Amino acid sequence: MTTFQGKLHTVQPVLTEAAYFVPVRTRAAIAELAASGRLSLHHPDAAGYSRMAALFAKYADQSPDWADVALVWLAEATGISRIATLDIADFSVYRIHGRKRFELELLR
């Protein structure tokens, strides 16, 4: 990620999840990234939450978490299909609009 020069897009649950997994001393860097303008934070509207509810039902057998479903919604809402993730197993199953696969970038 340190060499990526484009704009990042995400949802609030991903920031919360990321903060949980990183050491306390590095959590401020997540907030700084959001404040820098390099990160575009998207928020579902009522239709977005309705779509997320449908996605929870569709992928119930996968036990999706809120961040995963929100990212599927974001991909559908924006047309962005490339995702940086540690969660290869789940994002290999999820589909954008039920058809298109995510382009996975494995974080290390």
Biopython code that builds the backbone (N, CA, C, O; Angstrom):
import numpy as np
from Bio.PDB.StructureBuilder import StructureBuilder

atoms = [
    (1, "MET", "N", (0.818, -1.199, 0.000)),
    (1, "MET", "CA", (0.000, 0.000, 0.000)),
    (1, "MET", "C", (0.861, 1.262, 0.000)),
    (1, "MET", "O", (0.405, 2.324, -0.424)),
    (2, "THR", "N", (2.089, 1.152, 0.468)),
    (2, "THR", "CA", (2.935, 2.345, 0.550)),
    (2, "THR", "C", (3.292, 2.904, -0.817)),
    (2, "THR", "O", (3.633, 4.081, -0.929)),
    (3, "THR", "N", (3.221, 2.082, -1.859)),
    (3, "THR", "CA", (3.558, 2.558, -3.196)),
    (3, "THR", "C", (2.323, 2.963, -3.999)),
    (3, "THR", "O", (2.461, 3.499, -5.099)),
    (4, "PHE", "N", (1.136, 2.722, -3.482)),
    (4, "PHE", "CA", (-0.093, 3.056, -4.189)),
    (4, "PHE", "C", (-0.267, 4.569, -4.220)),
    (4, "PHE", "O", (-0.192, 5.230, -3.185)),
    (5, "GLN", "N", (-0.498, 5.115, -5.409)),
    (5, "GLN", "CA", (-0.607, 6.562, -5.569)),
    (5, "GLN", "C", (-2.038, 7.044, -5.815)),
    (5, "GLN", "O", (-2.277, 8.252, -5.801)),
    (6, "GLY", "N", (-2.980, 6.156, -6.036)),
    (6, "GLY", "CA", (-4.350, 6.552, -6.335)),
    (6, "GLY", "C", (-5.137, 6.916, -5.091)),
    (6, "GLY", "O", (-4.585, 7.022, -3.996)),
    (7, "LYS", "N", (-6.425, 7.104, -5.273)),
    (7, "LYS", "CA", (-7.321, 7.390, -4.156)),
    (7, "LYS", "C", (-7.913, 6.076, -3.655)),
    (7, "LYS", "O", (-8.312, 5.220, -4.445)),
    (8, "LEU", "N", (-7.964, 5.932, -2.367)),
    (8, "LEU", "CA", (-8.542, 4.752, -1.738)),
    (8, "LEU", "C", (-10.006, 5.027, -1.422)),
    (8, "LEU", "O", (-10.372, 6.155, -1.092)),
    (9, "HIS", "N", (-10.840, 4.001, -1.523)),
    (9, "HIS", "CA", (-12.266, 4.107, -1.211)),
    (9, "HIS", "C", (-12.596, 3.029, -0.192)),
    (9, "HIS", "O", (-12.161, 1.885, -0.321)),
    (10, "THR", "N", (-13.366, 3.400, 0.816)),
    (10, "THR", "CA", (-13.758, 2.417, 1.823)),
    (10, "THR", "C", (-15.020, 2.873, 2.535)),
    (10, "THR", "O", (-15.632, 3.880, 2.181)),
    (11, "VAL", "N", (-15.388, 2.105, 3.546)),
    (11, "VAL", "CA", (-16.551, 2.372, 4.386)),
    (11, "VAL", "C", (-16.096, 2.371, 5.845)),
    (11, "VAL", "O", (-15.065, 1.788, 6.180)),
    (12, "GLN", "N", (-16.861, 3.019, 6.697)),
    (12, "GLN", "CA", (-16.499, 3.151, 8.110)),
    (12, "GLN", "C", (-16.214, 1.805, 8.793)),
    (12, "GLN", "O", (-15.241, 1.717, 9.542)),
    (13, "PRO", "N", (-17.013, 0.756, 8.570)),
    (13, "PRO", "CA", (-16.724, -0.511, 9.255)),
    (13, "PRO", "C", (-15.324, -1.057, 8.966)),
    (13, "PRO", "O", (-14.747, -1.741, 9.811)),
    (14, "VAL", "N", (-14.777, -0.770, 7.801)),
    (14, "VAL", "CA", (-13.428, -1.239, 7.478)),
    (14, "VAL", "C", (-12.407, -0.512, 8.344)),
    (14, "VAL", "O", (-11.442, -1.121, 8.804)),
    (15, "LEU", "N", (-12.608, 0.780, 8.571)),
    (15, "LEU", "CA", (-11.687, 1.517, 9.441)),
    (15, "LEU", "C", (-11.744, 0.966, 10.865)),
    (15, "LEU", "O", (-10.715, 0.810, 11.523)),
    (16, "THR", "N", (-12.947, 0.677, 11.326)),
    (16, "THR", "CA", (-13.122, 0.109, 12.669)),
    (16, "THR", "C", (-12.423, -1.239, 12.777)),
    (16, "THR", "O", (-11.725, -1.508, 13.754)),
    (17, "GLU", "N", (-12.613, -2.082, 11.769)),
    (17, "GLU", "CA", (-11.984, -3.409, 11.771)),
    (17, "GLU", "C", (-10.462, -3.294, 11.699)),
    (17, "GLU", "O", (-9.746, -4.002, 12.407)),
    (18, "ALA", "N", (-9.978, -2.404, 10.847)),
    (18, "ALA", "CA", (-8.532, -2.211, 10.723)),
    (18, "ALA", "C", (-7.940, -1.748, 12.052)),
    (18, "ALA", "O", (-6.889, -2.236, 12.468)),
    (19, "ALA", "N", (-8.602, -0.818, 12.711)),
    (19, "ALA", "CA", (-8.102, -0.310, 13.993)),
    (19, "ALA", "C", (-8.047, -1.411, 15.049)),
    (19, "ALA", "O", (-7.176, -1.396, 15.918)),
    (20, "TYR", "N", (-8.957, -2.345, 14.977)),
    (20, "TYR", "CA", (-8.968, -3.452, 15.921)),
    (20, "TYR", "C", (-7.727, -4.333, 15.756)),
    (20, "TYR", "O", (-7.170, -4.823, 16.738)),
    (21, "PHE", "N", (-7.302, -4.529, 14.511)),
    (21, "PHE", "CA", (-6.223, -5.475, 14.233)),
    (21, "PHE", "C", (-4.814, -4.883, 14.292)),
    (21, "PHE", "O", (-3.842, -5.632, 14.397)),
    (22, "VAL", "N", (-4.686, -3.574, 14.227)),
    (22, "VAL", "CA", (-3.343, -2.981, 14.260)),
    (22, "VAL", "C", (-2.973, -2.622, 15.693)),
    (22, "VAL", "O", (-3.855, -2.444, 16.534)),
    (23, "PRO", "N", (-1.695, -2.515, 15.977)),
    (23, "PRO", "CA", (-1.280, -2.115, 17.324)),
    (23, "PRO", "C", (-1.820, -0.721, 17.669)),
    (23, "PRO", "O", (-1.975, 0.132, 16.795)),
    (24, "VAL", "N", (-2.099, -0.511, 18.943)),
    (24, "VAL", "CA", (-2.665, 0.762, 19.411)),
    (24, "VAL", "C", (-1.838, 1.948, 18.918)),
    (24, "VAL", "O", (-2.402, 2.971, 18.531)),
    (25, "ARG", "N", (-0.531, 1.828, 18.928)),
    (25, "ARG", "CA", (0.336, 2.949, 18.551)),
    (25, "ARG", "C", (0.208, 3.348, 17.077)),
    (25, "ARG", "O", (0.631, 4.438, 16.691)),
    (26, "THR", "N", (-0.377, 2.465, 16.250)),
    (26, "THR", "CA", (-0.517, 2.796, 14.823)),
    (26, "THR", "C", (-1.945, 3.169, 14.426)),
    (26, "THR", "O", (-2.197, 3.449, 13.254)),
    (27, "ARG", "N", (-2.867, 3.181, 15.357)),
    (27, "ARG", "CA", (-4.262, 3.498, 15.034)),
    (27, "ARG", "C", (-4.433, 4.936, 14.559)),
    (27, "ARG", "O", (-5.299, 5.218, 13.730)),
    (28, "ALA", "N", (-3.626, 5.833, 15.071)),
    (28, "ALA", "CA", (-3.719, 7.224, 14.631)),
    (28, "ALA", "C", (-3.433, 7.349, 13.142)),
    (28, "ALA", "O", (-3.964, 8.247, 12.489)),
    (29, "ALA", "N", (-2.612, 6.473, 12.598)),
    (29, "ALA", "CA", (-2.291, 6.516, 11.170)),
    (29, "ALA", "C", (-3.536, 6.273, 10.316)),
    (29, "ALA", "O", (-3.640, 6.815, 9.215)),
    (30, "ILE", "N", (-4.469, 5.477, 10.800)),
    (30, "ILE", "CA", (-5.712, 5.234, 10.067)),
    (30, "ILE", "C", (-6.525, 6.521, 10.003)),
    (30, "ILE", "O", (-7.050, 6.878, 8.948)),
    (31, "ALA", "N", (-6.626, 7.210, 11.126)),
    (31, "ALA", "CA", (-7.346, 8.485, 11.149)),
    (31, "ALA", "C", (-6.644, 9.521, 10.291)),
    (31, "ALA", "O", (-7.296, 10.305, 9.601)),
    (32, "GLU", "N", (-5.323, 9.530, 10.328)),
    (32, "GLU", "CA", (-4.566, 10.479, 9.502)),
    (32, "GLU", "C", (-4.772, 10.209, 8.016)),
    (32, "GLU", "O", (-4.852, 11.146, 7.222)),
    (33, "LEU", "N", (-4.858, 8.951, 7.638)),
    (33, "LEU", "CA", (-5.117, 8.607, 6.245)),
    (33, "LEU", "C", (-6.487, 9.137, 5.815)),
    (33, "LEU", "O", (-6.631, 9.697, 4.728)),
    (34, "ALA", "N", (-7.479, 8.955, 6.670)),
    (34, "ALA", "CA", (-8.819, 9.450, 6.359)),
    (34, "ALA", "C", (-8.827, 10.979, 6.282)),
    (34, "ALA", "O", (-9.526, 11.554, 5.447)),
    (35, "ALA", "N", (-8.064, 11.628, 7.136)),
    (35, "ALA", "CA", (-8.008, 13.093, 7.150)),
    (35, "ALA", "C", (-7.218, 13.659, 5.980)),
    (35, "ALA", "O", (-7.415, 14.814, 5.603)),
    (36, "SER", "N", (-6.337, 12.868, 5.407)),
    (36, "SER", "CA", (-5.432, 13.355, 4.362)),
    (36, "SER", "C", (-6.103, 13.625, 3.022)),
    (36, "SER", "O", (-5.550, 14.339, 2.186)),
    (37, "GLY", "N", (-7.274, 13.068, 2.813)),
    (37, "GLY", "CA", (-7.929, 13.211, 1.521)),
    (37, "GLY", "C", (-7.587, 12.095, 0.549)),
    (37, "GLY", "O", (-8.196, 12.008, -0.517)),
    (38, "ARG", "N", (-6.636, 11.244, 0.883)),
    (38, "ARG", "CA", (-6.296, 10.097, 0.016)),
    (38, "ARG", "C", (-7.303, 8.966, 0.158)),
    (38, "ARG", "O", (-7.298, 8.010, -0.617)),
    (39, "LEU", "N", (-8.157, 9.090, 1.150)),
    (39, "LEU", "CA", (-9.146, 8.058, 1.429)),
    (39, "LEU", "C", (-10.541, 8.670, 1.303)),
    (39, "LEU", "O", (-10.867, 9.639, 1.988)),
    (40, "SER", "N", (-11.342, 8.105, 0.437)),
    (40, "SER", "CA", (-12.712, 8.554, 0.277)),
    (40, "SER", "C", (-13.608, 7.606, 1.068)),
    (40, "SER", "O", (-13.657, 6.407, 0.791)),
    (41, "LEU", "N", (-14.305, 8.148, 2.043)),
    (41, "LEU", "CA", (-15.150, 7.351, 2.924)),
    (41, "LEU", "C", (-16.595, 7.435, 2.427)),
    (41, "LEU", "O", (-17.165, 8.523, 2.347)),
    (42, "HIS", "N", (-17.183, 6.287, 2.095)),
    (42, "HIS", "CA", (-18.537, 6.224, 1.549)),
    (42, "HIS", "C", (-19.510, 5.744, 2.613)),
    (42, "HIS", "O", (-19.179, 4.915, 3.461)),
    (43, "HIS", "N", (-20.730, 6.292, 2.544)),
    (43, "HIS", "CA", (-21.767, 5.959, 3.525)),
    (43, "HIS", "C", (-23.035, 5.533, 2.783)),
    (43, "HIS", "O", (-23.515, 6.269, 1.921)),
    (44, "PRO", "N", (-23.581, 4.368, 3.099)),
    (44, "PRO", "CA", (-24.813, 3.939, 2.432)),
    (44, "PRO", "C", (-25.984, 4.857, 2.798)),
    (44, "PRO", "O", (-26.059, 5.376, 3.912)),
    (45, "ASP", "N", (-26.883, 5.041, 1.849)),
    (45, "ASP", "CA", (-28.145, 5.705, 2.138)),
    (45, "ASP", "C", (-29.171, 4.597, 2.423)),
    (45, "ASP", "O", (-28.792, 3.437, 2.588)),
    (46, "ALA", "N", (-30.459, 4.941, 2.483)),
    (46, "ALA", "CA", (-31.492, 3.943, 2.802)),
    (46, "ALA", "C", (-31.483, 2.800, 1.787)),
    (46, "ALA", "O", (-31.607, 1.635, 2.166)),
    (47, "ALA", "N", (-31.337, 3.124, 0.505)),
    (47, "ALA", "CA", (-31.284, 2.077, -0.515)),
    (47, "ALA", "C", (-30.035, 1.212, -0.339)),
    (47, "ALA", "O", (-30.071, 0.005, -0.580)),
    (48, "GLY", "N", (-28.944, 1.827, 0.077)),
    (48, "GLY", "CA", (-27.714, 1.074, 0.317)),
    (48, "GLY", "C", (-27.873, 0.087, 1.455)),
    (48, "GLY", "O", (-27.423, -1.055, 1.363)),
    (49, "TYR", "N", (-28.518, 0.529, 2.536)),
    (49, "TYR", "CA", (-28.746, -0.391, 3.660)),
    (49, "TYR", "C", (-29.711, -1.510, 3.262)),
    (49, "TYR", "O", (-29.571, -2.645, 3.717)),
    (50, "SER", "N", (-30.677, -1.193, 2.423)),
    (50, "SER", "CA", (-31.588, -2.220, 1.927)),
    (50, "SER", "C", (-30.823, -3.259, 1.108)),
    (50, "SER", "O", (-31.055, -4.461, 1.238)),
    (51, "ARG", "N", (-29.914, -2.782, 0.268)),
    (51, "ARG", "CA", (-29.090, -3.706, -0.521)),
    (51, "ARG", "C", (-28.209, -4.542, 0.393)),
    (51, "ARG", "O", (-28.035, -5.738, 0.161)),
    (52, "MET", "N", (-27.651, -3.925, 1.431)),
    (52, "MET", "CA", (-26.821, -4.671, 2.377)),
    (52, "MET", "C", (-27.631, -5.772, 3.058)),
    (52, "MET", "O", (-27.123, -6.873, 3.270)),
    (53, "ALA", "N", (-28.888, -5.483, 3.400)),
    (53, "ALA", "CA", (-29.753, -6.507, 4.013)),
    (53, "ALA", "C", (-29.923, -7.688, 3.060)),
    (53, "ALA", "O", (-29.882, -8.845, 3.476)),
    (54, "ALA", "N", (-30.114, -7.382, 1.778)),
    (54, "ALA", "CA", (-30.246, -8.458, 0.783)),
    (54, "ALA", "C", (-28.950, -9.253, 0.663)),
    (54, "ALA", "O", (-28.981, -10.472, 0.498)),
    (55, "LEU", "N", (-27.822, -8.570, 0.744)),
    (55, "LEU", "CA", (-26.532, -9.259, 0.665)),
    (55, "LEU", "C", (-26.301, -10.141, 1.888)),
    (55, "LEU", "O", (-25.760, -11.240, 1.761)),
    (56, "PHE", "N", (-26.704, -9.674, 3.075)),
    (56, "PHE", "CA", (-26.593, -10.514, 4.275)),
    (56, "PHE", "C", (-27.402, -11.803, 4.087)),
    (56, "PHE", "O", (-26.943, -12.887, 4.449)),
    (57, "ALA", "N", (-28.599, -11.680, 3.523)),
    (57, "ALA", "CA", (-29.434, -12.858, 3.297)),
    (57, "ALA", "C", (-28.801, -13.774, 2.245)),
    (57, "ALA", "O", (-28.758, -14.991, 2.421)),
    (58, "LYS", "N", (-28.320, -13.191, 1.170)),
    (58, "LYS", "CA", (-27.741, -13.977, 0.080)),
    (58, "LYS", "C", (-26.521, -14.775, 0.539)),
    (58, "LYS", "O", (-26.361, -15.939, 0.172)),
    (59, "TYR", "N", (-25.666, -14.147, 1.339)),
    (59, "TYR", "CA", (-24.421, -14.791, 1.769)),
    (59, "TYR", "C", (-24.491, -15.318, 3.198)),
    (59, "TYR", "O", (-23.455, -15.482, 3.842)),
    (60, "ALA", "N", (-25.680, -15.583, 3.699)),
    (60, "ALA", "CA", (-25.852, -16.037, 5.087)),
    (60, "ALA", "C", (-25.013, -17.276, 5.399)),
    (60, "ALA", "O", (-24.514, -17.418, 6.515)),
    (61, "ASP", "N", (-24.853, -18.162, 4.432)),
    (61, "ASP", "CA", (-24.063, -19.371, 4.651)),
    (61, "ASP", "C", (-22.575, -19.070, 4.827)),
    (61, "ASP", "O", (-21.829, -19.925, 5.303)),
    (62, "GLN", "N", (-22.132, -17.870, 4.450)),
    (62, "GLN", "CA", (-20.738, -17.442, 4.611)),
    (62, "GLN", "C", (-20.502, -16.700, 5.926)),
    (62, "GLN", "O", (-19.360, -16.394, 6.270)),
    (63, "SER", "N", (-21.583, -16.410, 6.664)),
    (63, "SER", "CA", (-21.504, -15.602, 7.890)),
    (63, "SER", "C", (-20.730, -14.302, 7.644)),
    (63, "SER", "O", (-19.732, -14.042, 8.316)),
    (64, "PRO", "N", (-21.182, -13.487, 6.689)),
    (64, "PRO", "CA", (-20.439, -12.265, 6.364)),
    (64, "PRO", "C", (-20.466, -11.271, 7.518)),
    (64, "PRO", "O", (-21.442, -11.191, 8.264)),
    (65, "ASP", "N", (-19.386, -10.521, 7.652)),
    (65, "ASP", "CA", (-19.410, -9.466, 8.654)),
    (65, "ASP", "C", (-19.854, -8.159, 7.989)),
    (65, "ASP", "O", (-19.936, -8.063, 6.764)),
    (66, "TRP", "N", (-20.135, -7.165, 8.822)),
    (66, "TRP", "CA", (-20.683, -5.898, 8.335)),
    (66, "TRP", "C", (-19.733, -5.233, 7.344)),
    (66, "TRP", "O", (-20.181, -4.703, 6.327)),
    (67, "ALA", "N", (-18.454, -5.251, 7.616)),
    (67, "ALA", "CA", (-17.482, -4.612, 6.727)),
    (67, "ALA", "C", (-17.481, -5.271, 5.349)),
    (67, "ALA", "O", (-17.422, -4.577, 4.335)),
    (68, "ASP", "N", (-17.545, -6.587, 5.302)),
    (68, "ASP", "CA", (-17.552, -7.294, 4.018)),
    (68, "ASP", "C", (-18.767, -6.903, 3.182)),
    (68, "ASP", "O", (-18.641, -6.573, 2.002)),
    (69, "VAL", "N", (-19.936, -6.942, 3.799)),
    (69, "VAL", "CA", (-21.165, -6.621, 3.078)),
    (69, "VAL", "C", (-21.154, -5.153, 2.639)),
    (69, "VAL", "O", (-21.609, -4.826, 1.543)),
    (70, "ALA", "N", (-20.644, -4.289, 3.483)),
    (70, "ALA", "CA", (-20.556, -2.869, 3.116)),
    (70, "ALA", "C", (-19.616, -2.674, 1.930)),
    (70, "ALA", "O", (-19.864, -1.815, 1.084)),
    (71, "LEU", "N", (-18.547, -3.455, 1.856)),
    (71, "LEU", "CA", (-17.635, -3.344, 0.712)),
    (71, "LEU", "C", (-18.259, -3.885, -0.579)),
    (71, "LEU", "O", (-18.002, -3.353, -1.659)),
    (72, "VAL", "N", (-19.065, -4.925, -0.474)),
    (72, "VAL", "CA", (-19.780, -5.402, -1.657)),
    (72, "VAL", "C", (-20.745, -4.312, -2.126)),
    (72, "VAL", "O", (-20.818, -4.013, -3.318)),
    (73, "TRP", "N", (-21.488, -3.717, -1.179)),
    (73, "TRP", "CA", (-22.362, -2.595, -1.535)),
    (73, "TRP", "C", (-21.568, -1.483, -2.216)),
    (73, "TRP", "O", (-21.995, -0.960, -3.246)),
    (74, "LEU", "N", (-20.411, -1.117, -1.649)),
    (74, "LEU", "CA", (-19.596, -0.043, -2.211)),
    (74, "LEU", "C", (-19.168, -0.364, -3.636)),
    (74, "LEU", "O", (-19.209, 0.502, -4.510)),
    (75, "ALA", "N", (-18.763, -1.594, -3.871)),
    (75, "ALA", "CA", (-18.363, -2.002, -5.222)),
    (75, "ALA", "C", (-19.538, -1.865, -6.194)),
    (75, "ALA", "O", (-19.371, -1.403, -7.323)),
    (76, "GLU", "N", (-20.707, -2.266, -5.749)),
    (76, "GLU", "CA", (-21.878, -2.152, -6.610)),
    (76, "GLU", "C", (-22.258, -0.695, -6.849)),
    (76, "GLU", "O", (-22.662, -0.331, -7.953)),
    (77, "ALA", "N", (-22.133, 0.128, -5.832)),
    (77, "ALA", "CA", (-22.532, 1.537, -5.940)),
    (77, "ALA", "C", (-21.556, 2.367, -6.767)),
    (77, "ALA", "O", (-21.957, 3.334, -7.414)),
    (78, "THR", "N", (-20.279, 1.994, -6.751)),
    (78, "THR", "CA", (-19.256, 2.816, -7.411)),
    (78, "THR", "C", (-18.702, 2.207, -8.688)),
    (78, "THR", "O", (-18.131, 2.916, -9.517)),
    (79, "GLY", "N", (-18.863, 0.908, -8.854)),
    (79, "GLY", "CA", (-18.262, 0.234, -9.998)),
    (79, "GLY", "C", (-16.809, -0.154, -9.770)),
    (79, "GLY", "O", (-16.154, -0.670, -10.676)),
    (80, "ILE", "N", (-16.302, 0.089, -8.572)),
    (80, "ILE", "CA", (-14.925, -0.283, -8.236)),
    (80, "ILE", "C", (-14.905, -1.770, -7.884)),
    (80, "ILE", "O", (-15.635, -2.211, -6.996)),
    (81, "SER", "N", (-14.073, -2.533, -8.576)),
    (81, "SER", "CA", (-14.037, -3.980, -8.325)),
    (81, "SER", "C", (-12.692, -4.458, -7.779)),
    (81, "SER", "O", (-12.563, -5.621, -7.398)),
    (82, "ARG", "N", (-11.718, -3.603, -7.737)),
    (82, "ARG", "CA", (-10.393, -3.979, -7.214)),
    (82, "ARG", "C", (-10.373, -3.712, -5.720)),
    (82, "ARG", "O", (-10.706, -2.617, -5.267)),
    (83, "ILE", "N", (-9.977, -4.725, -4.958)),
    (83, "ILE", "CA", (-10.016, -4.611, -3.510)),
    (83, "ILE", "C", (-8.712, -5.123, -2.903)),
    (83, "ILE", "O", (-8.201, -6.171, -3.297)),
    (84, "ALA", "N", (-8.188, -4.378, -1.951)),
    (84, "ALA", "CA", (-7.030, -4.811, -1.175)),
    (84, "ALA", "C", (-7.569, -5.462, 0.093)),
    (84, "ALA", "O", (-8.317, -4.840, 0.847)),
    (85, "THR", "N", (-7.192, -6.705, 0.323)),
    (85, "THR", "CA", (-7.779, -7.445, 1.437)),
    (85, "THR", "C", (-6.835, -8.520, 1.972)),
    (85, "THR", "O", (-5.930, -8.986, 1.279)),
    (86, "LEU", "N", (-7.070, -8.887, 3.198)),
    (86, "LEU", "CA", (-6.451, -10.075, 3.787)),
    (86, "LEU", "C", (-7.418, -11.254, 3.693)),
    (86, "LEU", "O", (-7.031, -12.402, 3.908)),
    (87, "ASP", "N", (-8.668, -10.963, 3.371)),
    (87, "ASP", "CA", (-9.766, -11.921, 3.408)),
    (87, "ASP", "C", (-10.030, -12.514, 2.017)),
    (87, "ASP", "O", (-11.100, -12.317, 1.441)),
    (88, "ILE", "N", (-9.057, -13.228, 1.497)),
    (88, "ILE", "CA", (-9.158, -13.810, 0.167)),
    (88, "ILE", "C", (-10.299, -14.823, 0.089)),
    (88, "ILE", "O", (-11.010, -14.871, -0.915)),
    (89, "ALA", "N", (-10.481, -15.622, 1.119)),
    (89, "ALA", "CA", (-11.508, -16.668, 1.088)),
    (89, "ALA", "C", (-12.894, -16.079, 0.851)),
    (89, "ALA", "O", (-13.610, -16.538, -0.039)),
    (90, "ASP", "N", (-13.284, -15.075, 1.628)),
    (90, "ASP", "CA", (-14.624, -14.496, 1.477)),
    (90, "ASP", "C", (-14.766, -13.714, 0.185)),
    (90, "ASP", "O", (-15.773, -13.849, -0.510)),
    (91, "PHE", "N", (-13.776, -12.899, -0.148)),
    (91, "PHE", "CA", (-13.903, -12.069, -1.342)),
    (91, "PHE", "C", (-13.699, -12.861, -2.637)),
    (91, "PHE", "O", (-13.875, -12.323, -3.730)),
    (92, "SER", "N", (-13.332, -14.128, -2.514)),
    (92, "SER", "CA", (-13.337, -15.015, -3.670)),
    (92, "SER", "C", (-14.752, -15.530, -3.935)),
    (92, "SER", "O", (-15.063, -15.970, -5.042)),
    (93, "VAL", "N", (-15.608, -15.472, -2.911)),
    (93, "VAL", "CA", (-16.990, -15.945, -3.020)),
    (93, "VAL", "C", (-17.933, -14.801, -3.393)),
    (93, "VAL", "O", (-18.800, -14.972, -4.250)),
    (94, "TYR", "N", (-17.774, -13.643, -2.765)),
    (94, "TYR", "CA", (-18.683, -12.521, -3.010)),
    (94, "TYR", "C", (-18.618, -12.080, -4.469)),
    (94, "TYR", "O", (-17.564, -12.122, -5.102)),
    (95, "ARG", "N", (-19.779, -11.654, -4.989)),
    (95, "ARG", "CA", (-19.871, -11.185, -6.361)),
    (95, "ARG", "C", (-20.514, -9.801, -6.392)),
    (95, "ARG", "O", (-21.408, -9.495, -5.603)),
    (96, "ILE", "N", (-20.048, -8.985, -7.306)),
    (96, "ILE", "CA", (-20.597, -7.647, -7.504)),
    (96, "ILE", "C", (-21.820, -7.787, -8.401)),
    (96, "ILE", "O", (-21.724, -8.305, -9.514)),
    (97, "HIS", "N", (-22.968, -7.326, -7.916)),
    (97, "HIS", "CA", (-24.254, -7.506, -8.610)),
    (97, "HIS", "C", (-24.525, -8.982, -8.894)),
    (97, "HIS", "O", (-25.200, -9.321, -9.866)),
    (98, "GLY", "N", (-23.990, -9.865, -8.030)),
    (98, "GLY", "CA", (-24.246, -11.291, -8.163)),
    (98, "GLY", "C", (-23.483, -11.987, -9.280)),
    (98, "GLY", "O", (-23.643, -13.191, -9.477)),
    (99, "ARG", "N", (-22.649, -11.241, -10.019)),
    (99, "ARG", "CA", (-21.989, -11.833, -11.190)),
    (99, "ARG", "C", (-20.482, -11.616, -11.223)),
    (99, "ARG", "O", (-19.720, -12.570, -11.379)),
    (100, "LYS", "N", (-20.059, -10.390, -11.078)),
    (100, "LYS", "CA", (-18.656, -10.042, -11.321)),
    (100, "LYS", "C", (-17.782, -10.345, -10.098)),
    (100, "LYS", "O", (-18.135, -10.023, -8.963)),
    (101, "ARG", "N", (-16.646, -10.966, -10.362)),
    (101, "ARG", "CA", (-15.677, -11.254, -9.296)),
    (101, "ARG", "C", (-14.911, -9.995, -8.912)),
    (101, "ARG", "O", (-14.743, -9.082, -9.720)),
    (102, "PHE", "N", (-14.456, -9.964, -7.679)),
    (102, "PHE", "CA", (-13.562, -8.910, -7.235)),
    (102, "PHE", "C", (-12.158, -9.164, -7.797)),
    (102, "PHE", "O", (-11.741, -10.314, -7.942)),
    (103, "GLU", "N", (-11.454, -8.116, -8.102)),
    (103, "GLU", "CA", (-10.028, -8.199, -8.443)),
    (103, "GLU", "C", (-9.293, -8.053, -7.119)),
    (103, "GLU", "O", (-9.305, -6.982, -6.511)),
    (104, "LEU", "N", (-8.659, -9.118, -6.677)),
    (104, "LEU", "CA", (-8.076, -9.170, -5.336)),
    (104, "LEU", "C", (-6.602, -8.753, -5.330)),
    (104, "LEU", "O", (-5.800, -9.222, -6.137)),
    (105, "GLU", "N", (-6.276, -7.868, -4.407)),
    (105, "GLU", "CA", (-4.909, -7.488, -4.113)),
    (105, "GLU", "C", (-4.646, -7.939, -2.688)),
    (105, "GLU", "O", (-5.212, -7.396, -1.740)),
    (106, "LEU", "N", (-3.789, -8.931, -2.546)),
    (106, "LEU", "CA", (-3.501, -9.476, -1.221)),
    (106, "LEU", "C", (-2.600, -8.523, -0.449)),
    (106, "LEU", "O", (-1.518, -8.155, -0.906)),
    (107, "LEU", "N", (-3.071, -8.130, 0.735)),
    (107, "LEU", "CA", (-2.243, -7.320, 1.639)),
    (107, "LEU", "C", (-1.327, -8.248, 2.418)),
    (107, "LEU", "O", (-1.735, -9.339, 2.815)),
    (108, "ARG", "N", (-0.103, -7.824, 2.637)),
    (108, "ARG", "CA", (0.839, -8.653, 3.397)),
    (108, "ARG", "C", (1.375, -7.887, 4.569)),
    (108, "ARG", "O", (2.184, -8.414, 5.333)),
]
sb = StructureBuilder()
sb.init_structure("model")
sb.init_model(0)
sb.init_chain("A")
sb.init_seg("    ")
for serial, (resi, resn, name, xyz) in enumerate(atoms, 1):
    if name == "N":
        sb.init_residue(resn, " ", resi, " ")
    sb.init_atom(name, np.array(xyz, "f"), 0.0, 1.0, " ", f" {name:<3s}", serial, name[0])
structure = sb.get_structure()
